[in-house]
C-alpha cells in the first residue's frame, strides 16, 4: 500500500508538472507569439497605407489611408500593453524593450511623413520613405522577429523538459510497481500460514460438539481474527453446557410434581435463551388456559364482555379457548346489532334492520322481536314520507287505502285530505289552461271549492286573467273598427304598467293614421285642382313655342351667308401662316446646327482632358513603379529605368494634351459667337411667324364662332320644336293626373276620421272628373309633398 501511494503521488506530481508546462505554453507563450505576429501584420498594413497616400489623388482618400494608419497603431499599442503585463524574465523584457525603442523612433517618422503628404511634398515624402523610414521600419521588423524567435526557443526548451520529465516519471512508476508485486507475494505466504494452524484446531472441536462430546479445551492468545474464532468456539461450548444443566433441572422438577419451577433464561443468550424460554412457556401453557377460562366466565357473567382469547393452546386447552371465543363473539354480535339499530333510528334511517340469521337460539329470538317492533312503527311513517315526497315533486298519488290503527290512521286521513285539495287545485289549473288555449278568455275557476292558501292561489289566478283579458278585449274592439275603416275608436279605460304602454301605442297609432289619411284626402283635392291649372298652362305654352320656331328659322338663313365669308378669310390666313412658319423653322435649324458644332468642340475639349488625366495617372503609376523598384534594390534597377522613361512620355503627353485643349477652347469660343448671332436673328423671324399665326388664329376663331352660332341656332330651332311637342305631352299628362286624383279621392272615402284632424283652415272644392286619352300608372305622394301642393304661390298664372 505504501508503494502504491508512492506511485500515485509520483504520477500526480509529474502530471501536475506536465499540466503546468502545457498551460504555460498554451496560455502564455502561444498568445505572446500571436500578439507579436499581430504587430507585424499591423506594420505591414501601415507600410501599405503610407505608400497609398502617395498614389491616391484626392485629400479625402489621403485622410482614409491616414485613418488606417491610426487604427493599426491602436492595435500595436494594445498588443504591446498585453506583452508588457505578461513578460517577467529579464531576457523577455530586454526583447520587448527593443520593440518599444524601435516603435518610439518609428512613430515620429510616420507623423513627419504624413505631414509631408498633406502639404503636397510628394517628392520629399518619397525620398524620406525610401531612406530613413525604410531603415527604421526594417529595424522595427527585426526587433519583433527577435521576440518571436525568443518565444519559439523558450517554448521548444519547455516542451523538451516536459518530455524528459514524463520519461523519468514512467521509469520510476514501473520500478515501484515491480517492487510492490514482489512484496505482495511474500506477505501473502506468511499470512496464509498463520491462519491455517488455529483453524485446524477449531475444526476438530466442531466435530466433537457435533458428536455430543463437550469434553475438550480451546485456548488462544492471538489478537487477530483467527484468535477471535477460537475464543468464539470455546464460548459456544460453555453455553451448551449451561443449557444441558438447566434442562436436567426442569426434568427433575417435573418428575417431582413441582410445576411452578422455571429455569432462569437470563443466564443464557440468543437462541439458547429462546430454548429456555420455550421450555418455561410450555409449562405456562399447561397452567395458563385453566386460569384464563375461569376469568372469562366470571367477566361474562358480570356483563363485562372481554376480547377474544388470542393466546395459542393445544389439545383440550384449545377446545376450551374456542368455546369461550364463540360465546364472546355471540354476545358481541347481539350488542353490535342493538347499537346499529339505535344509531340508525337517531339518524332517521328507519328501514335499517338487524340480520337475525347471524344469531342462534335465544339470541335470534331477541333480534327477531326487535325487527318486528320496528316494522310496526316505521311502515306508516315510510308511507307518509313517500306521499309527501311525491306531492312536493308534482306527482300527486292516489288516496291511501291501507288500514291503520290509532295515530297512524289519523296520519292517513290527513294525507288523503291533502291529496284531494291538491287534485282540485290541479283540475282548476288545467281548466283555465285549456280555456286559454281554446280562446275562452271569460272562463274562471270556482274559488269557493278551495280552502286556505289554495283558495288564495285560485283567486289570484282569476284576478290575473281579469287584468290580462280586459286590455286584449279593448285592442280587439279597436282593431275591428279599423278593419271597417272607422278610425274614430280608441281605448279609454285606465291601465297600468305594460298594459298602459300598449294602450298608448294603440291610441297613438290610430291618431297618426287618422292624421295621415286626412292629409292624403286634402292632398288629393289639391292635386286635382293643380292638374287643371297645369293643363291650361300647357296649352298656352304650346302655342307660344310654335310662333318662336318660325322666327328661329329666319335667323338661321342669315347666319349661313355670314359663315361662308368668314371661312374664305380663314383659308387665306392659313397660307400666309405656313410661309412664315417655314422661314422661322429654317432659321431655328441653322441655330441648332451651330449649337451642335459648339457641343462637338466642347466634347473634343473634354476628351483632351481625359487624355490629360490618363497622362497624370500614368505619371503616378511610373512613380509607384519607381518606389517598388527602389524597394527591390539591385533587382529593380532595370525596372526603375523603364519607369523613368514611362514617366517622361507621360509628361510629354500631358503637355501636348494641354496645347490641344487650348486650341479647342479658342475654337469653341468662335463657334459660340456664331451661335449667338444666329440666336439673335431667330427671335425676329419667330416673332413675324407668331404675328401671322395670330392673324390666322383670329380668322379661325371667327369661323369657329360663326359655325357655333349657326349650330346654336339649329339647336334652338330643334329645342323650340321639342318644346312644342313637350307642351302637348304636358297637357295630356295633366289630364291623366286629374283622373288619378279622382281615383285617390274615391279610395280615401272608405275611411272615417274626425273632421278636425289634418285640417289647416282651408277648404277645397271637389273638381269635376277629367277625361283621359291614355291612362298611366299612378305615382305615390308622401305626406310632406301633400302639404306643399296646397300652396298657390308655387304656381305661375298665365
For each residue, the residues with C-beta under 8 A, 3 or more apart:
1: 4 5
2: 5 6
3: 6 7 176 177 179 180 183
4: 1 7 8 180
5: 1 2 8 9
6: 2 3 9 10 176
7: 3 4 10 11 173 176 177 180
8: 4 5 11 12
9: 5 6 12 13
10: 6 7 13 14 169 172 173 176
11: 7 8 14 15 169 173
12: 8 9 15 16
13: 9 10 16 17
14: 10 11 17 18 165 166 168 169
15: 11 12 18 19
16: 12 13 19 20
17: 13 14 20 21 162 165
18: 14 15 21 22 162 165 166
19: 15 16 22 23
20: 16 17 23 24
21: 17 18 24 25 158 159 161 162 165
22: 18 19 25 26 162
23: 19 20 26 27 28
24: 20 21 27 28 29 158
25: 21 22 28 29 30 155 158 159
26: 22 23 29 30
27: 23 24 30 31
28: 23 24 25 31 32 86
29: 24 25 26 32 33 151 154 155 158
30: 25 26 27 33 34 155
31: 27 28 34 35 82 86
32: 28 29 35 36 83 86 87 147 151
33: 29 30 36 37 148 151 152 155
34: 30 31 37 38
35: 31 32 38 39 79 82 83
36: 32 33 39 40 79 83 144 147 148 151
37: 33 34 40 41 148
38: 34 35 41 42 75 76 79
39: 35 36 42 43 75 76 79 80 99 144
40: 36 37 43 44 141 144 145
41: 37 38 44 45
42: 38 39 45 46 72 73 75 76 79
43: 39 40 46 47 72 76 137 140 141 144
44: 40 41 47 48
45: 41 42 48 49 68 72
46: 42 43 49 50 68 69 72 73 110
47: 43 44 50 51 137
48: 44 45 51 52
49: 45 46 52 53 65 66 68 69 72
50: 46 47 53 54 65 69 110 113 129 133
51: 47 48 54 55 129 624 627
52: 48 49 55 56 61 65
53: 49 50 56 62 65 66 114 117 125
54: 50 51 117 122 125 126 129 623 624 627
55: 51 52 620 623 624
56: 52 53 61 62 65
57: 61 620
58: 61 62
59: 62 63 118
60: 63 64
61: 52 56 57 58 64 65
62: 53 56 58 59 65 66 117 118
63: 59 60 66 67
64: 60 61 67 68
65: 49 50 52 53 56 61 62 68 69
66: 49 53 62 63 69 70 114
67: 63 64 70 71
68: 45 46 49 64 65 71 72
69: 46 49 50 65 66 72 73 110 114
70: 66 67 73 74
71: 67 68 74 75
72: 42 43 45 46 49 68 69 75 76
73: 42 46 69 70 76 77 107
74: 70 71 77 78
75: 38 39 42 71 72 78 79
76: 38 39 42 43 72 73 79 80 103
77: 73 74 80 81
78: 74 75 81 82
79: 35 36 38 39 42 75 76 82 83
80: 39 76 77 83 84 96 99 100 103
81: 77 78 84 85
82: 31 35 78 79 85 86
83: 32 35 36 79 80 86 87 96
84: 80 81 87 96
85: 81 82
86: 28 31 32 82 83
87: 32 83 84 92 93 96
88: 92 93
89: 92 93
90: 93 94
91: 94 95 150
92: 87 88 89 95 96 150
93: 87 88 89 90 96 97
94: 90 91 97 98
95: 91 92 98 99 143 146 147 150
96: 80 83 84 87 92 93 99 100 147
97: 93 94 100 101
98: 94 95 101 102 143 146 147
99: 39 80 95 96 102 103 140 143 144 147
100: 80 96 97 103 104
101: 97 98 104 105 143
102: 98 99 105 106 136 139 140 142 143
103: 76 80 99 100 106 107 140
104: 100 101 107 108
105: 101 102 108 109 136 139
106: 102 103 109 110 133 136 137 139 140
107: 73 103 104 110 111
108: 104 105 111 112
109: 105 106 112 113 128 132 133 136
110: 46 50 69 106 107 113 114 133
111: 107 108 114 115
112: 108 109 115 116 128
113: 50 109 110 116 117 125 128 129 133
114: 53 66 69 110 111 117 118
115: 111 112 118 119
116: 112 113 119 121 122 124 125 128
117: 53 54 62 113 114 120 121 122 125
118: 59 62 114 115
119: 115 116
120: 117
121: 116 117 124 125
122: 54 116 117 125 126 623
123: 126 127
124: 116 121 127 128
125: 53 54 113 116 117 121 122 128 129
126: 54 122 123 129 130 623 626 627
127: 123 124 130 131
128: 109 112 113 116 124 125 131 132 133
129: 50 51 54 113 125 126 133 134 627
130: 126 127 133 134 627 630 631
131: 127 128 134 135
132: 109 128 135 136
133: 50 106 109 110 113 128 129 130 136 137
134: 129 130 131 137 138 631
135: 131 132 138 139
136: 102 105 106 109 132 133 139 140
137: 43 47 106 133 134 140 141
138: 134 135 141 142
139: 102 105 106 135 136 142 143
140: 43 99 102 103 106 136 137 143 144
141: 40 43 137 138 144 145
142: 102 138 139 145 146
143: 95 98 99 101 102 139 140 146 147
144: 36 39 40 43 99 140 141 147 148
145: 40 141 142 148 149
146: 95 98 142 143 149 150
147: 32 36 95 96 98 99 143 144 150 151
148: 33 36 37 144 145 151 152
149: 145 146 152 153
150: 91 92 95 146 147 153 154
151: 29 32 33 36 147 148 154 155
152: 33 148 149 155 156
153: 149 150 156 157
154: 29 150 151 157 158
155: 25 29 30 33 151 152 158 159
156: 152 153 159 160
157: 153 154 160 161
158: 21 24 25 29 154 155 161 162
159: 21 25 155 156 162 163
160: 156 157 163 164
161: 21 157 158 164 165
162: 17 18 21 22 158 159 165 166
163: 159 160 166 167
164: 160 161 167 168
165: 14 17 18 21 161 162 168 169
166: 14 18 162 163 169 170
167: 163 164 170 171
168: 14 164 165 171 172
169: 10 11 14 165 166 172 173
170: 166 167 173 174
171: 167 168 174 175
172: 10 168 169 175 176
173: 7 10 11 169 170 176 177
174: 170 171 177 178
175: 171 172 178 179
176: 3 6 7 10 172 173 179 180
177: 3 7 173 174 180 181
178: 174 175 181 182
179: 3 175 176 182 183
180: 3 4 7 176 177 183 184
181: 177 178 184 185
182: 178 179 185 186
183: 3 179 180 186 187
184: 180 181 187 188
185: 181 182 188 189
186: 182 183 189 190
187: 183 184 190 191
188: 184 185 191 192
189: 185 186 192 193
190: 186 187 193 194
191: 187 188 194 195
192: 188 189 195 196
193: 189 190 196 197
194: 190 191 197 224 226
195: 191 192 198 199 226
196: 192 193 199 200
197: 193 194 200 201
198: 195 201 202 220 222 226 227 229 230
199: 195 196 202 203 226 229
200: 196 197 203 204
201: 197 198 204 205 218 230
202: 198 199 205 206 218 229 230 233
203: 199 200 206 207
204: 200 201 207 208 216
205: 201 202 208 209 216 218 233 237
206: 202 203 209 210 233
207: 203 204 210 211
208: 204 205 211 213 214 215 216
209: 205 206 212 213 214 236 237 240
210: 206 207
211: 207 208
212: 209
213: 208 209 216
214: 208 209 237 240 241 244
215: 208
216: 204 205 208 213 237
217: 234
218: 201 202 205 230 231 233 234 237
219: 230 234
220: 198 226 227 230 231
221: 227
222: 198 226 227 230
223: 227
224: 194 227 228
225: 228 229
226: 194 195 198 199 220 222 229 230
227: 198 220 221 222 223 224 230 231
228: 224 225 231 232
229: 198 199 202 225 226 232 233
230: 198 201 202 218 219 220 222 226 227 233 234
231: 218 220 227 228 234 235
232: 228 229 235 236
233: 202 205 206 218 229 230 236 237
234: 217 218 219 230 231 237 238
235: 231 232 238 239
236: 209 232 233 239 240
237: 205 209 214 216 218 233 234 240 241
238: 234 235 241 242
239: 235 236 242 243 268 269 272
240: 209 214 236 237 243 244 272
241: 214 237 238 244 245
242: 238 239 245 246 267 268 272
243: 239 240 246 247 268 272 275 276
244: 214 240 241 247 248
245: 241 242 248 249
246: 242 243 249 250 263 264 267 268 276 279
247: 243 244 250 251 263 279
248: 244 245 251 252
249: 245 246 252 253 261 263
250: 246 247 253 254 261 262 263 279 283
251: 247 248 254 255
252: 248 249 255 256
253: 249 250 256 258 259 261
254: 250 251 257 258 259 261 283
255: 251 252
256: 252 253
257: 254
258: 253 254 261
259: 253 254 283 286 287
260:
261: 249 250 253 254 258
262: 250 280 283
263: 246 247 249 250 276 279 280
264: 246 267 276
265: 268 273 276 277 280
266: 273
267: 242 246 264 276
268: 239 242 243 246 265 272 273 275 276
269: 239 272 273
270: 273 274
271: 274 275
272: 239 240 242 243 268 269 275 276
273: 265 266 268 269 270 276 277
274: 270 271 277 278
275: 243 268 271 272 278 279
276: 243 246 263 264 265 267 268 272 273 279 280
277: 265 273 274 280 281
278: 274 275 281 282
279: 246 247 250 263 275 276 282 283
280: 262 263 265 276 277 283 284
281: 277 278 284 285
282: 278 279 285 286
283: 250 254 259 262 279 280 286 287
284: 280 281 287 288
285: 281 282 288 289 313 314 317
286: 259 282 283 289 317
287: 259 283 284 290 291
288: 284 285 291 292 311
289: 285 286 292 293 311 313 317 320 321
290: 287 293 294
291: 287 288 294 295
292: 288 289 295 296 309 311 321 324
293: 289 290 296 297 320 321 324
294: 290 291 297 298
295: 291 292 298 299
296: 292 293 299 300 306 309 324 328
297: 293 294 300 301 324
298: 294 295 301 302
299: 295 296 302 304 305 306
300: 296 297 303 304 305 306 327 328 331
301: 297 298
302: 298 299
303: 300
304: 299 300
305: 299 300 328 331 332 335
306: 296 299 300 328
307: 310 328
308: 325 328 329
309: 292 296 321 324 325
310: 307
311: 288 289 292 321
312: 318
313: 285 289 317 318 320 321
314: 285 317 318
315: 318 319
316: 319 320
317: 285 286 289 313 314 320 321
318: 312 313 314 315 321 322
319: 315 316 322 323
320: 289 293 313 316 317 323 324
321: 289 292 293 309 311 313 317 318 324 325
322: 318 319 325 326
323: 319 320 326 327
324: 292 293 296 297 309 320 321 327 328
325: 308 309 321 322 328 329
326: 322 323 329 330
327: 300 323 324 330 331
328: 296 300 305 306 307 308 324 325 331 332
329: 308 325 326 332 333
330: 326 327 333 334 359 360 363
331: 300 305 327 328 334 335
332: 305 328 329 335 336
333: 329 330 336 337 358 359 363
334: 330 331 337 338 359 363 366 367
335: 305 331 332 338 339
336: 332 333 339 340
337: 333 334 340 341 354 355 358 359 367 370
338: 334 335 341 342 354 370
339: 335 336 342 343
340: 336 337 343 344 352 354
341: 337 338 344 345 352 353 354 370 374
342: 338 339 345 346
343: 339 340 346 347
344: 340 341 347 349 350 352
345: 341 342 348 349 350 352 374
346: 342 343
347: 343 344
348: 345
349: 344 345 352
350: 344 345 374 378 381 382
351: 378 382
352: 340 341 344 345 349
353: 341 371 374 375
354: 337 338 340 341 358 367 370 371
355: 337 358 367
356: 359 364 367 368 371
357: 364
358: 333 337 354 355 367
359: 330 333 334 337 356 363 364 366 367
360: 330 363 364
361: 364 365
362: 365 366
363: 330 333 334 359 360 366 367
364: 356 357 359 360 361 367 368
365: 361 362 368 369
366: 334 359 362 363 369 370
367: 334 337 354 355 356 358 359 363 364 370 371
368: 356 364 365 371 372
369: 365 366 372 373
370: 337 338 341 354 366 367 373 374
371: 353 354 356 367 368 374 375
372: 368 369 375 376
373: 369 370 376 377
374: 341 345 350 353 370 371 377 378
375: 353 371 372 378 379
376: 372 373 379
377: 373 374 380 381
378: 350 351 374 375 381 382
379: 375 376 382 383
380: 377 383 384 404 408 411 412
381: 350 377 378 384 385
382: 350 351 378 379 385 386
383: 379 380 386 387 400 402 412
384: 380 381 387 388 411 412 415
385: 381 382 388 389
386: 382 383 389 390
387: 383 384 390 391 397 400 415 419
388: 384 385 391 392 415
389: 385 386 392 393
390: 386 387 393 395 396 397
391: 387 388 394 395 396 397 418 419 422
392: 388 389
393: 389 390
394: 391
395: 390 391
396: 390 391 419 422 423 426
397: 387 390 391 419
398: 401 419
399: 416 419 420
400: 383 387 412 415 416
401: 398
402: 383 412
403: 409
404: 380 408 409 411 412
405: 408 409
406: 409 410
407: 410 411
408: 380 404 405 411 412
409: 403 404 405 406 412 413
410: 406 407 413 414
411: 380 384 404 407 408 414 415
412: 380 383 384 400 402 404 408 409 415 416
413: 409 410 416 417
414: 410 411 417 418
415: 384 387 388 400 411 412 418 419
416: 399 400 412 413 419 420
417: 413 414 420 421
418: 391 414 415 421 422
419: 387 391 396 397 398 399 415 416 422 423
420: 399 416 417 423 424
421: 417 418 424 425 450 451 454
422: 391 396 418 419 425 426
423: 396 419 420 426 427
424: 420 421 427 428 449 450 454
425: 421 422 428 429 450 454 457 458
426: 396 422 423 429 430
427: 423 424 430 431
428: 424 425 431 432 445 446 449 450 458 461
429: 425 426 432 433 445 461
430: 426 427 433 434
431: 427 428 434 435 443 445
432: 428 429 435 436 443 444 445 461 465
433: 429 430 436 437
434: 430 431 437 438
435: 431 432 438 440 441 443
436: 432 433 439 440 441 443 465
437: 433 434
438: 434 435
439: 436
440: 435 436 443
441: 435 436 465 469 472 473
442: 469
443: 431 432 435 436 440
444: 432 462 465
445: 428 429 431 432 449 458 461 462
446: 428 449 458
447: 450 455 458 459 462
448: 455
449: 424 428 445 446 458
450: 421 424 425 428 447 454 455 457 458
451: 421 454 455
452: 455 456
453: 456 457
454: 421 424 425 450 451 457 458
455: 447 448 450 451 452 458 459
456: 452 453 459 460
457: 425 450 453 454 460 461
458: 425 428 445 446 447 449 450 454 455 461 462
459: 447 455 456 462 463
460: 456 457 463 464
461: 428 429 432 445 457 458 464 465
462: 444 445 447 458 459 465 466
463: 459 460 466 467
464: 460 461 467 468
465: 432 436 441 444 461 462 468 469
466: 462 463 469 470
467: 463 464 470 499
468: 464 465 471 472
469: 441 442 465 466 472 473
470: 466 467 473 474 493 495
471: 468 474 475 491 493 495 499 502 503
472: 441 468 469 475 476
473: 441 469 470 476 477
474: 470 471 477 478 491 493 503
475: 471 472 478 479 491 502 506
476: 472 473 479 480
477: 473 474 480 481 489
478: 474 475 481 482 489 490 491 506 510
479: 475 476 482 483
480: 476 477 483 484
481: 477 478 484 486 487 488 489
482: 478 479 485 486 487 489 510 513
483: 479 480
484: 480 481
485: 482 750 751 752
486: 481 482 489 752
487: 481 482 510 513 514 517 751 752 753
488: 481 514 752 753 754
489: 477 478 481 482 486 510
490: 478 506 507 510 511
491: 471 474 475 478 503 506 507
492:
493: 470 471 474 503
494: 500
495: 470 471 499 500 502 503
496: 499 500
497: 500 501
498: 501 502
499: 467 471 495 496 502 503
500: 494 495 496 497 503 504
501: 497 498 504 505
502: 471 475 495 498 499 505 506
503: 471 474 491 493 495 499 500 506 507
504: 500 501 507 508
505: 501 502 508 509
506: 475 478 490 491 502 503 509 510
507: 490 491 503 504 510 511
508: 504 505 511 512
509: 505 506 512 513
510: 478 482 487 489 490 506 507 513 514
511: 490 507 508 514 515 757
512: 508 509 515 516
513: 482 487 509 510 516 517
514: 487 488 510 511 517 518 751 753 754 757 758
515: 511 512 518 519 757 758
516: 512 513 519 520 758 783
517: 487 513 514 520 521 748 751 753 758
518: 514 515 521 522 753 757 758 759
519: 515 516 522 523 758 783 786 787
520: 516 517 523 524 744 748 781 783 786
521: 517 518 524 525 745 748 758
522: 518 519 525 526 758 759 760 764 786 790
523: 519 520 526 527 781 783 785 786 787 789 790
524: 520 521 527 528 741 744 745 748
525: 521 522 528 529 741 745 764 765 766 767
526: 522 523 529 530 764 786 789 790
527: 523 524 530 531 737 741 744 781 789
528: 524 525 531 532 738 741 742 745 766 767
529: 525 526 532 533 764 765 767
530: 526 527 533 534 789 795
531: 527 528 534 535 734 735 737 738 741 770
532: 528 529 535 536 734 738 767 770
533: 529 530 536 537 795 797
534: 530 531 537 538 730 733 734 737
535: 531 532 538 539 731 734 735 738 770
536: 532 533 539 540 798
537: 533 534 540 541 796 798
538: 534 535 541 542 727 728 730 731 734
539: 535 536 542 543 727 731
540: 536 537 543 544 798
541: 537 538 544 545 723 727 730
542: 538 539 545 546 724 727 728 731
543: 539 540 546 547
544: 540 541 547 548
545: 541 542 548 549 720 721 723 724 727
546: 542 543 549 550 724
547: 543 544 550 551
548: 544 545 551 552 720 723
549: 545 546 552 553 717 720 721 724
550: 546 547 553 554
551: 547 548 554 555
552: 548 549 555 556 713 716 717 720
553: 549 550 556 557 717
554: 550 551 557 558
555: 551 552 558 559 713
556: 552 553 559 560 710 713 714 717
557: 553 554 560 561
558: 554 555 561 562
559: 555 556 562 563 706 709 710 713
560: 556 557 563 564 710
561: 557 558 564 565
562: 558 559 565 566 706
563: 559 560 566 567 703 706 707 710
564: 560 561 567 568
565: 561 562 568 569
566: 562 563 569 570 699 702 703 706
567: 563 564 570 571 703
568: 564 565 571 572
569: 565 566 572 573 699 702 703
570: 566 567 573 574 696 699 700 702 703
571: 567 568 574 575
572: 568 569 575 576 699
573: 569 570 576 577 692 695 696 698 699 700
574: 570 571 577 578 696 699 700
575: 571 572 578 579
576: 572 573 579 580 692 695 696
577: 573 574 580 581 689 692 693 695 696
578: 574 575 581 582
579: 575 576 582 583 692
580: 576 577 583 584 688 689 691 692 693
581: 577 578 584 585 689 692 693
582: 578 579 585 586
583: 579 580 586 587 685 688 689
584: 580 581 587 588 682 685 686 688 689
585: 581 582 588 589
586: 582 583 589 590
587: 583 584 590 591 678 681 682 685 686
588: 584 585 591 592 682 686
589: 585 586 592 593
590: 586 587 593 594 678 682
591: 587 588 594 595 675 678 679 681 682
592: 588 589 595 596
593: 589 590 596 597
594: 590 591 597 598 671 674 675 678
595: 591 592 598 599 675
596: 592 593 599 600
597: 593 594 600 601 671 675
598: 594 595 601 602 668 671 672 675
599: 595 596 602 603
600: 596 597 603 604
601: 597 598 604 605 664 667 668 671
602: 598 599 605 606 668
603: 599 600 606 607
604: 600 601 607 608 664
605: 601 602 608 609 661 664 665 668
606: 602 603 609 610
607: 603 604 610 611
608: 604 605 611 612 657 660 661 664
609: 605 606 612 613 657 661
610: 606 607 613 614
611: 607 608 614 615 653 657
612: 608 609 615 616 654 657 658 661
613: 609 610 616 617
614: 610 611 617 618 653
615: 611 612 618 619 650 651 653 654 657
616: 612 613 619 620 650 654
617: 613 614 620 621
618: 614 615 621 622 646 647 649 650 653
619: 615 616 622 623 647 650 651 654
620: 55 57 616 617 623 624
621: 617 618 624 625 646
622: 618 619 625 626 643 644 646 647 650
623: 54 55 122 126 619 620 626 627 643 647
624: 51 54 55 620 621 627 628
625: 621 622 628 629 639 640 642 643 646
626: 126 622 623 629 630 640 643 644 647
627: 51 54 126 129 130 623 624 630 631
628: 624 625 631 632 636 639
629: 625 626 632 636 637 639 640 643
630: 130 626 627 633 636 640
631: 130 134 627 628 636
632: 628 629 635 636 639
633: 630 636
634: 637
635: 632
636: 628 629 630 631 632 633 639 640
637: 629 634 640 641
638: 641 642
639: 625 628 629 632 636 642 643
640: 625 626 629 630 636 637 643 644
641: 637 638 644 645
642: 625 638 639 645 646
643: 622 623 625 626 629 639 640 646 647
644: 622 626 640 641 647 648
645: 641 642 648 649
646: 618 621 622 625 642 643 649 650
647: 618 619 622 623 626 643 644 650 651
648: 644 645 651 652
649: 618 645 646 652 653
650: 615 616 618 619 622 646 647 653 654
651: 615 619 647 648 654 655
652: 648 649 655 656
653: 611 614 615 618 649 650 656 657
654: 612 615 616 619 650 651 657 658
655: 651 652 658 659
656: 652 653 659 660
657: 608 609 611 612 615 653 654 660 661
658: 612 654 655 661 662
659: 655 656 662 663
660: 608 656 657 663 664
661: 605 608 609 612 657 658 664 665
662: 658 659 665 666
663: 659 660 666 667
664: 601 604 605 608 660 661 667 668
665: 605 661 662 668 669
666: 662 663 669 670
667: 601 663 664 670 671
668: 598 601 602 605 664 665 671 672
669: 665 666 672 673
670: 666 667 673 674
671: 594 597 598 601 667 668 674 675
672: 598 668 669 675 676
673: 669 670 676 677
674: 594 670 671 677 678
675: 591 594 595 597 598 671 672 678 679
676: 672 673 679 680
677: 673 674 680 681
678: 587 590 591 594 674 675 681 682
679: 591 675 676 682 683
680: 676 677 683 684
681: 587 591 677 678 684 685
682: 584 587 588 590 591 678 679 685 686
683: 679 680 686 687
684: 680 681 687 688
685: 583 584 587 681 682 688 689
686: 584 587 588 682 683 689 690
687: 683 684 690 691
688: 580 583 584 684 685 691 692
689: 577 580 581 583 584 685 686 692 693
690: 686 687 693 694
691: 580 687 688 694 695
692: 573 576 577 579 580 581 688 689 695 696
693: 577 580 581 689 690 696 697
694: 690 691 697 698
695: 573 576 577 691 692 698 699
696: 570 573 574 576 577 692 693 699 700
697: 693 694 700 701
698: 573 694 695 701 702
699: 566 569 570 572 573 574 695 696 702 703
700: 570 573 574 696 697 703 704
701: 697 698 704 705
702: 566 569 570 698 699 705 706
703: 563 566 567 569 570 699 700 706 707
704: 700 701 707 708
705: 701 702 708 709
706: 559 562 563 566 702 703 709 710
707: 563 703 704 710 711
708: 704 705 711 712
709: 559 705 706 712 713
710: 556 559 560 563 706 707 713 714
711: 707 708 714 715
712: 708 709 715 716
713: 552 555 556 559 709 710 716 717
714: 556 710 711 717 718
715: 711 712 718 719
716: 552 712 713 719 720
717: 549 552 553 556 713 714 720 721
718: 714 715 721 722
719: 715 716 722 723
720: 545 548 549 552 716 717 723 724
721: 545 549 717 718 724 725
722: 718 719 725 726
723: 541 545 548 719 720 726 727
724: 542 545 546 549 720 721 727 728
725: 721 722 728 729
726: 722 723 729 730
727: 538 539 541 542 545 723 724 730 731
728: 538 542 724 725 731 732
729: 725 726 732 733
730: 534 538 541 726 727 733 734
731: 535 538 539 542 727 728 734 735
732: 728 729 735 736 773 774
733: 534 729 730 736 737 776
734: 531 532 534 535 538 730 731 737 738
735: 531 535 731 732 738 739 770 771 772 773
736: 732 733 739 740 772 773 774 775 776
737: 527 531 534 733 734 740 741
738: 528 531 532 535 734 735 741 742 767 769 770 772
739: 735 736 742 743 769 770 771 772 775
740: 736 737 743 744 776 778 779
741: 524 525 527 528 531 737 738 744 745 767
742: 528 738 739 745 746 767 769 770
743: 739 740 746 747 778
744: 520 524 527 740 741 747 748 778
745: 521 524 525 528 741 742 748 749 766
746: 742 743 749
747: 743 744 750
748: 517 520 521 524 744 745 751
749: 745 746
750: 485 747
751: 485 487 514 517 748
752: 485 486 487 488
753: 487 488 514 517 518 757 758
754: 488 514 757
755: 759
756: 759
757: 511 514 515 518 753 754
758: 514 515 516 517 518 519 521 522 753
759: 518 522 755 756
760: 522 790
761:
762: 790
763:
764: 522 525 526 529 790
765: 525 529
766: 525 528 745
767: 525 528 529 532 738 741 742 770
768:
769: 738 739 742
770: 531 532 535 735 738 739 742 767
771: 735 739
772: 735 736 738 739 775
773: 732 735 736
774: 732 736
775: 736 739 772
776: 733 736 740
777:
778: 740 743 744
779: 740
780:
781: 520 523 527 785 786 789
782: 785 786
783: 516 519 520 523 786 787
784: 787 788
785: 523 781 782 788 789
786: 519 520 522 523 526 781 782 783 789 790
787: 519 523 783 784 790 791
788: 784 785 791 794
789: 523 526 527 530 781 785 786
790: 522 523 526 760 762 764 786 787
791: 787 788 794
792: 795
793:
794: 788 791
795: 530 533 792
796: 537
797: 533
798: 536 537 540
